[in-house]
Amino acid sequence: MSVHLVGEMIGVAFNAIWSNRLRSFLTILGNIVAVASIVTLVSLIEGINDEVAGVIVTEVGADTFMVDRTGLITSEDELERRRSNPRITLDDRDAIRSFSEHVDAVMAQGREGGEVRYRDEVLEQATIQGVTSEFARFPTFTAERGRLMTPTEISRNRNVVLLGWSTADRLFGSTDPLDRIINIQGVHFRVVGISQRKGTMFGRSQDEFAVIPLGAFQRLFGNRRPLILMARPKDPSEMNRAIDDATMALRIERRLRPREDNDFGIFTSETVLGIYNQATSGIFAVLIGVVGLALVVAGIVIMNIMLMAVSERTREIGLRKALGARRRDVLWQMLSESVILSLLGGILGTAVGLLAALAIDQFAPVPATVHTWSVLLAISTTALVGLFFGIYPAARAAALDPIEALGRGE
């Protein structure tokens, strides 16, 4: 088929659509709504996935693994079985550090909500984190201003603190917080650094925290607060061997018999992401399925309108055939009208979906990320819908006998 003929078909299709503007718009309205929903939903899903993945990697670390009392809980039965597990202790940290040659650093960490105050400014439930001296070797801890706490300050349990960006901003505003004295749970601490800004997740700040030495943390909240271990392998490629070594070290430390289950949990950021994706993939599939059903309904509407168009243009089709148009020429002409009609709905729906996604990302606490592939998928899907649901009306038009068609048109 020549380029000239294709251009002529497209021109005729646009003229037919333009001559029935209102009907054409109402026909593609379903496409607009369905495609706008697809683009918006995919943007929301991708935005949420990107943000959750970023937070998980930031909190757990891309090349680290965590050890805690229960591990990741996915059911009530698991929670009930692991509820009686013993607490993680500094002895567990020492066991991993001394046993494994593949582990580079092991840090113990405690977390608790507490009051942070500077003069009249009060944060009632900031996250207080207590850490051991290895914390500076983990990339999750940074200092944008000032410095990190030194190993000596941590080992001697000095009252020094690294503030999260939001904590420093809310307490001090435009005042320089470095070397200022703040109160944590009524105890004085000197600010030595401000952590690099992490941003928000679903509108909630990830920077409202204070990091202090673990010994100082235990003086504030008691020695029986649960601890978490963060371990880093010497080589990221040896992550599995480091985890195996840590597992063996803890089993030996806790005197577990060969047939006894682990009474602790070990997980990585990939483990958390896998559980998150597994939990949300079904929900996302249902949402996309519902929107896909709407697109099918929109395709049926296009098919009905094209059948009506074939009935209205019977004489025109008969005249074209009498003048030498072949069946395939009529078939392609009607198919081009159906595809262009559906594509117009897809393009308008994509534009509406992009605007909706950008508005949500700008004004709502839920993130939205627009990917080029989602736009291309939406537009190509509408083209396929127009092609599929236009085949039957186009075949009927191509099968018309020119004599009968001319006779019906009179």
C-alpha positions in Angstrom: 0.0 0.0 0.0 1.5 3.3 -1.1 2.1 6.2 1.2 -0.2 8.4 -0.9 -3.1 5.9 -0.4 -2.4 5.7 3.3 -2.5 9.4 3.6 -5.7 9.6 1.6 -7.3 7.0 3.9 -6.3 8.9 7.0 -7.7 12.2 5.5 -11.0 10.5 4.7 -11.1 9.0 8.2 -10.6 12.4 9.8 -13.2 14.0 7.6 -15.7 11.3 8.6 -14.9 11.8 12.3 -15.0 15.6 12.1 -18.3 15.6 10.3 -19.8 13.8 13.4 -17.9 15.6 16.1 -20.3 15.2 19.0 -21.0 11.5 18.2 -17.2 10.9 17.8 -16.4 12.5 21.1 -19.1 10.6 23.0 -17.8 7.4 21.3 -14.2 7.9 22.5 -15.3 9.1 26.0 -15.0 5.6 27.3 -11.5 5.3 25.8 -10.5 8.6 27.4 -11.7 7.6 30.9 -10.1 4.1 30.6 -6.8 5.3 29.3 -6.6 8.2 31.8 -7.3 5.7 34.5 -4.5 3.3 33.2 -1.9 6.1 33.0 -2.9 7.5 36.4 -2.9 4.1 38.1 0.4 3.0 36.6 2.0 6.3 37.6 0.7 5.9 41.1 1.9 2.3 41.3 5.3 3.1 40.0 5.6 6.1 42.2 4.7 4.2 45.3 7.0 1.3 44.4 9.9 3.7 43.8 9.3 5.5 47.1 8.9 2.3 49.1 12.0 0.7 47.5 14.0 3.8 48.3 12.9 3.9 51.9 13.6 0.2 52.4 17.1 0.4 50.8 17.8 3.6 52.9 16.6 2.0 56.2 18.0 -1.5 55.6 20.8 -0.7 53.2 21.5 -2.1 49.8 24.5 -4.2 50.9 23.6 -5.0 54.5 21.4 -7.5 56.3 19.4 -7.1 59.5 19.1 -9.4 62.5 16.2 -9.0 64.9 14.1 -11.0 67.4 11.3 -12.2 65.0 12.3 -11.4 61.4 9.7 -10.5 58.9 6.2 -11.6 60.0 3.7 -12.6 57.2 1.0 -14.3 59.3 -0.5 -14.5 62.7 0.8 -18.1 63.2 4.4 -16.9 62.6 3.9 -14.0 65.1 2.6 -16.5 67.7 5.5 -18.9 67.2 8.2 -16.2 67.4 6.7 -14.1 70.1 8.7 -16.0 72.8 12.1 -15.6 70.9 14.8 -14.2 73.2 15.9 -10.6 72.7 18.8 -9.6 70.5 21.8 -8.7 72.7 25.3 -7.3 72.4 26.6 -10.8 73.0 24.9 -11.8 69.7 26.7 -8.9 68.0 30.0 -10.0 69.4 29.3 -13.6 68.3 28.7 -12.6 64.7 31.7 -10.3 64.7 34.1 -12.9 66.0 32.8 -15.9 64.1 32.5 -14.8 60.5 35.4 -13.8 58.3 33.0 -12.5 55.7 31.4 -9.9 57.9 33.1 -6.5 57.8 31.1 -4.7 60.5 28.2 -5.4 62.9 26.2 -2.6 64.6 23.7 -2.9 67.4 20.8 -0.4 67.3 17.8 0.4 69.5 14.8 2.6 68.6 12.2 4.3 70.7 9.9 7.3 70.5 10.8 10.1 72.9 10.6 13.8 73.6 13.2 16.1 72.1 13.3 19.7 73.3 15.2 22.9 72.7 14.0 25.8 74.8 10.3 26.2 74.0 10.3 24.0 70.9 9.2 20.4 71.6 9.0 17.2 69.5 6.9 14.8 71.6 7.5 11.6 69.5 10.7 11.9 67.6 12.5 8.6 66.9 15.5 8.1 69.2 18.1 5.7 67.8 20.9 4.3 70.0 23.9 2.9 68.0 27.2 1.3 68.7 30.6 2.5 67.5 30.4 0.8 64.1 27.5 2.9 62.9 29.8 5.3 60.9 30.7 2.3 58.6 27.1 2.0 57.3 26.0 4.4 54.5 22.6 4.9 56.0 24.1 7.3 58.5 25.4 10.6 57.0 26.3 14.1 58.2 25.3 17.0 55.9 26.5 19.5 58.4 28.9 19.1 61.3 30.2 15.5 61.8 29.2 12.0 62.9 29.7 10.8 66.5 33.2 9.4 67.0 33.8 5.8 68.1 35.3 7.1 71.3 32.3 9.2 72.1 30.0 6.2 71.5 32.2 3.7 73.5 32.3 6.1 76.4 28.5 6.8 76.1 29.0 10.6 75.8 25.8 12.7 75.6 26.2 13.7 72.0 23.6 13.6 69.2 23.3 13.5 65.5 20.0 15.1 64.5 17.8 14.3 61.5 17.3 17.2 59.1 13.6 17.7 60.0 14.3 17.5 63.8 17.0 20.2 63.5 14.7 22.4 61.3 11.8 22.2 63.7 13.8 22.8 66.8 16.2 25.5 65.6 14.7 27.1 62.5 17.3 29.5 61.1 19.6 29.1 64.1 22.8 27.1 63.7 22.2 23.9 65.8 25.8 22.7 65.9 27.2 22.6 69.5 23.8 23.6 70.9 22.5 21.7 74.0 19.1 20.0 73.6 17.1 17.8 76.0 16.2 14.2 75.1 13.8 12.7 77.7 15.0 15.4 80.1 18.7 14.8 79.6 21.2 17.2 78.0 22.8 16.3 74.8 25.2 18.3 72.6 24.5 18.5 68.8 27.5 17.4 66.8 25.9 17.0 63.3 22.9 17.2 61.1 22.0 14.2 58.9 21.5 14.5 55.2 17.9 15.0 54.2 16.0 11.8 53.3 12.6 13.3 52.4 9.1 12.1 53.0 7.1 8.9 52.5 3.4 9.4 51.9 3.6 12.8 53.4 5.4 11.6 56.6 8.9 12.9 57.2 11.8 10.4 57.3 14.1 13.0 59.0 12.5 13.4 62.4 15.0 11.4 64.5 18.0 11.7 66.8 21.0 9.3 66.9 22.8 8.9 70.2 25.3 6.3 71.7 23.6 3.0 72.6 24.8 3.3 76.2 23.1 6.7 76.5 20.0 5.3 74.9 19.9 2.5 77.4 20.2 5.0 80.3 17.2 6.8 78.9 14.9 3.8 78.1 16.4 0.9 80.1 18.5 -2.1 79.1 15.6 -4.4 78.2 14.6 -2.4 75.1 14.8 -4.7 71.9 17.9 -4.3 69.8 18.4 -4.9 66.1 21.7 -5.8 64.5 22.9 -4.4 61.2 25.7 -6.3 59.5 27.7 -5.5 56.4 29.7 -8.2 54.4 33.3 -7.4 53.4 32.2 -8.0 49.7 28.6 -7.5 48.6 28.9 -10.5 46.4 29.4 -12.6 49.5 26.1 -11.6 51.1 24.8 -15.1 51.3 28.0 -16.5 52.9 27.9 -13.7 55.4 24.3 -14.5 56.3 25.1 -18.2 56.6 28.0 -17.3 58.9 25.8 -15.0 61.1 23.2 -17.7 61.3 25.7 -20.3 62.5 27.2 -17.8 65.0 23.9 -17.1 66.5 22.9 -20.7 66.7 26.1 -21.5 68.5 25.8 -18.5 70.8 22.2 -19.5 71.7 23.1 -23.3 72.0 20.4 -24.4 69.5 20.3 -28.0 68.6 20.4 -29.1 64.9 16.7 -29.8 64.7 15.6 -26.6 66.5 14.4 -23.7 64.5 16.2 -20.4 64.6 14.9 -18.2 67.4 15.9 -15.0 65.5 15.2 -13.5 62.1 17.6 -12.4 59.3 16.5 -10.4 56.3 17.9 -8.0 53.6 16.4 -5.2 51.7 15.6 -7.6 48.8 13.7 -9.8 51.2 11.5 -6.9 52.3 11.0 -5.7 48.8 10.0 -9.3 47.7 7.4 -9.5 50.5 6.1 -6.0 49.6 5.8 -6.8 45.9 4.1 -10.1 46.7 1.6 -8.4 48.9 0.7 -5.6 46.5 0.9 -7.3 43.1 -2.5 -8.9 43.5 -4.1 -5.6 44.4 -2.5 -3.8 41.4 -3.5 -6.6 39.1 -7.1 -6.3 40.1 -7.0 -2.5 39.6 -5.5 -2.9 36.1 -8.0 -5.6 35.3 -10.9 -3.4 36.2 -9.6 -0.6 34.0 -8.9 -3.1 31.2 -12.6 -4.2 31.4 -13.6 -0.6 30.9 -11.4 -0.4 27.8 -13.1 -3.5 26.4 -16.5 -1.8 27.0 -15.2 1.3 25.2 -14.1 -1.0 22.3 -17.6 -2.4 22.1 -19.0 1.1 21.9 -16.7 1.9 19.0 -17.8 -1.3 17.2 -21.4 -0.4 17.5 -20.8 3.2 16.3 -18.8 1.8 13.3 -21.7 -0.6 12.5 -24.0 2.4 12.5 -21.6 4.3 10.3 -21.6 1.4 7.8 -25.4 1.5 7.7 -25.4 5.3 7.2 -22.8 5.2 4.4 -24.1 2.2 2.5 -24.6 4.2 -0.7 -21.1 5.8 -0.4 -19.5 2.4 0.0 -21.6 1.0 -3.0 -20.5 4.0 -5.1 -16.8 3.5 -4.3 -17.1 -0.2 -5.2 -18.9 0.6 -8.4 -16.0 3.0 -9.3 -13.4 0.3 -8.8 -12.6 0.2 -5.1 -11.6 -3.3 -4.0 -12.9 -5.1 -0.9 -9.6 -4.7 0.8 -9.7 -0.9 0.1 -13.1 -0.6 1.8 -11.8 -2.9 4.6 -8.7 -0.7 5.2 -10.7 2.5 5.0 -13.2 1.4 7.7 -10.4 -0.1 9.8 -8.4 3.2 9.6 -11.4 5.1 10.8 -11.9 2.8 13.8 -8.2 2.8 14.7 -7.9 6.6 14.4 -11.1 7.1 16.4 -9.7 4.8 19.2 -6.3 6.5 19.0 -7.8 9.9 19.5 -9.4 8.6 22.7 -6.1 7.1 23.7 -4.2 10.3 23.1 -6.7 12.5 24.9 -6.9 9.9 27.8 -3.1 9.9 28.1 -3.0 13.6 28.3 -5.7 13.6 31.0 -3.9 10.8 32.9 -0.6 12.7 32.8 -2.2 15.8 34.1 -3.9 13.8 36.9 -0.7 12.0 37.8 1.3 15.3 37.9 -1.5 16.9 40.1 -1.5 14.0 42.5 2.3 14.1 42.8 2.3 17.8 43.3 -0.6 18.3 45.7 -1.2 14.9 47.4 1.1 13.0 49.8 1.0 10.0 47.5 3.9 9.9 44.9 3.3 9.4 41.2 6.0 8.7 38.6 5.3 8.9 34.9 7.3 6.4 32.8 7.5 6.7 29.0 6.7 3.0 28.6 3.3 3.5 30.3 2.3 6.2 27.8 3.4 4.1 24.9 1.5 1.1 26.3 -1.7 3.1 26.8 -1.6 4.6 23.2 -0.7 1.3 21.6 -3.4 -0.5 23.6 -6.0 1.8 22.2 -4.8 1.3 18.7 -5.1 -2.5 19.2 -8.6 -2.0 20.7 -9.7 0.1 17.6 -8.2 -2.5 15.3 -9.8 -5.5 17.0 -13.3 -4.0 17.4 -13.2 -2.4 14.0 -12.6 -5.7 12.1 -16.2 -6.8 12.2 -17.8 -3.5 11.0 -15.0 -3.2 8.3 -15.6 -6.8 7.1 -19.4 -6.1 6.8 -18.7 -2.9 4.8 -16.2 -4.8 2.5 -18.7 -7.6 1.9 -21.5 -5.2 0.7 -22.6 -5.8 -2.9 -22.3 -2.5 -4.8 -25.6 -2.9 -6.7 -27.5 -3.7 -3.5 -25.7 -1.0 -1.6 -26.6 1.6 -4.2 -30.2 0.3 -4.1 -30.4 0.6 -0.3 -29.0 4.1 -0.4 -31.8 5.4 -2.6 
